[in-house]
Every structure is written in C-alpha cells, then in structure tokens.
C-alpha cells in the first residue's frame, strides 16, 4: 500500500499513510476556506473521522501551492493523482 493524498473539508491538503488510515498529515491548509488545522501545528496526525475527505488531484497541489515534483517521481511510496 502507498501513501495517498486527500483534501479534507475542502480546506486542507493532506496525506494518509496506509498504516494509519483514519488519520492524515497536513501538507497545507487555507484559513480563508475555513481550515482549523495547519501543518504549522506540528507533525501530529489529524483524525479524518467525521470529516469530508476526497482524493486530491494535481490541481489541488496548485491550489494549495504545494510542489508535487518529488511525490510524482516516487511511485514506490506515493499514489499520486494521475489527472
């Protein structure tokens, strides 16, 4: 299983480790869109239970201003969106 990328509540870009499928790390968030958590809050996982979670797209990386270069190249560890 690979780490996958998700958008949480339409205001946070994160990743889900297959070993902890009910939590996510935050790569970026948008306070303007209503985010309550930030990657600056530390490297603790955020519970995704009860939150709106959808698979991230390449466009989401642009929206949240996160470079996808390394993630796209590392197909062994990451399930990067194909769109």
Helices and strands as residue ranges (DSSP letters): E 3-8, E 12-16, G 18-20, E 23-29, G 39-41, E 46-47, E 53-55, H 58-63, H 69-73, E 78-79
